[in-house]
Amino acid sequence: TAYAWQRAGSVRIAIHETRPGGNDFALRLPGLLVNAAIALCPVPADTELNARLHDVAPALRAVASRLDTIPDVVLVDVTSDGSTVRIEKSGQDLLIRVVSSDERVEIAVPLGSVHRLLTKLEA
């Protein structure tokens, strides 16, 4: 059990409001719980969304299969109007950072959970 718990990693969410008196919020969930939620939640019945997913599924599958083997790398880095969005592979996590004048948000998701989600959406 401990091995499975450790191998599944954890999802981390941190939000920091940068204004004076701003709030901080941080949450860490075990990857096993996230993987269970992915398995139990139904796939949306939205036909337009499913059609779009079907179109991009081969590209997503190719990227996801390579994430485990590539070194740490920035995948997306966009700056616009003083806000930045960065998505990177860091260790065994997919790390999403959004920085704006009002807040900083950081979400880390284990690559295993990303694989499970893509597999679920493809089904």
Sequence and secondary structure as in RCSB ss.txt:
>XXXX:A:sequence
TAYAWQRAGSVRIAIHETRPGGNDFALRLPGLLVNAAIALCPVPADTELNARLHDVAPALRAVASRLDTIPDVVL
VDVTSDGSTVRIEKSGQDLLIRVVSSDERVEIAVPLGSVHRLLTKLEA
>XXXX:A:secstr
 HHHHHHH EEEEEEEE STT  EEEEEEEHHHHHHHHHHS     HHHHHHHHHHHHHHHHHHHHHTTS SEEE
EEEEETTEEEEEEEETTEEEEEEE SSEEEEEEEEHHHHHHHHHHHH 
